[in-house]
Amino acid sequence: MLDLLRQDHHRIRRLLALLDAKAAAIRAGQEVRYDLLKDVLDYLHHYVDGVHHSEEDELVGKIDNDKLKAELTGQHRKLDEATQCLGQRVEMVLMDAVVPCDEMLRALEDFVCEQRAHLAFEEEKLFPLLAGELSEADWRQLATTLEEKAQKDPLFGAEVRADHRALWERLKQEEEE
C-alpha cells in the first residue's frame, strides 16, 4: 500500500515540475497558460489535499506517535491553505486582475518548495515508520479502500475526468518531449 502513496508522490512531482516550468516562464517574461496552472492547483486541492492526505492521516492514526501525527496534520493543513491561496491568485489573473509577476513568481516558487519539502518529510520519516509499525492486518484492511480511491483519481485514475483532460494532454506532451 505504500506503493500507492509513493505512486501518488511521483505523480505530484510531475505536476510540481510543470509548475516549475510555469515559474521559469514567468521569470523569463513569457506567456503563461494560467488556465493550466489553475487545473494543476484544482487537482492538488481536490485529490491530493482531499483524498491522498486523508489516506495518510488514516494510516498515521494507526501508529502510536503523537508528535508525528501532529506534524503531519499541521503540514497537511498548511499545504491545503497554500494551495487555496495560490489558487486564488491564479483566479485573479484569469479574471484580468493585476497581479505583479514578481509576486506570482515568489508565491509559485514558495508553493513548490513547500510541496517538495513535505514529500521528502513523508518519504524519509512517515513511510519508514508506517512500514515498521503497521501490521499485515492493518494493510489488508486499508488495501481495498486505497486501491478504490486510486482508481477514482480524476487525473491519473482509470478514467481522466473531462475537466482534467487539458492537463492530462499537457503531461503526455511533456513526456514525449
C-alpha positions, 0 to 999 in steps of 0.5 A, a space after each residue: 500500500 505504500 506503493 500507492 502513496 509513493 505512486 501518488 508522490 511521483 505523480 505530484 512531482 510531475 505536476 510540481 515540475 510543470 509548475 516549475 516550468 510555469 515559474 521559469 516562464 514567468 521569470 523569463 517574461 513569457 506567456 503563461 497558460 494560467 488556465 493550466 496552472 489553475 487545473 494543476 492547483 484544482 487537482 492538488 486541492 481536490 485529490 491530493 489535499 482531499 483524498 491522498 492526505 486523508 489516506 495518510 492521516 488514516 494510516 498515521 492514526 494507526 501508529 502510536 506517535 503523537 508528535 508525528 501525527 501532529 506534524 503531519 496534520 499541521 503540514 497537511 493543513 498548511 499545504 491545503 491553505 497554500 494551495 487555496 491561496 495560490 489558487 486564488 491568485 491564479 483566479 485573479 489573473 484569469 479574471 484580468 486582475 493585476 497581479 505583479 509577476 514578481 509576486 506570482 513568481 515568489 508565491 509559485 516558487 514558495 508553493 513548490 518548495 513547500 510541496 517538495 519539502 513535505 514529500 521528502 518529510 513523508 518519504 524519509 520519516 512517515 513511510 519508514 515508520 508506517 512500514 515498521 509499525 503497521 501490521 499485515 492486518 492493518 494493510 489488508 484492511 486499508 488495501 481495498 479502500 486505497 486501491 478504490 480511491 486510486 482508481 477514482 483519481 480524476 487525473 491519473 485514475 482509470 478514467 481522466 475526468 473531462 475537466 482534467 483532460 487539458 492537463 492530462 494532454 499537457 503531461 503526455 506532451 511533456 513526456 514525449 518531449 
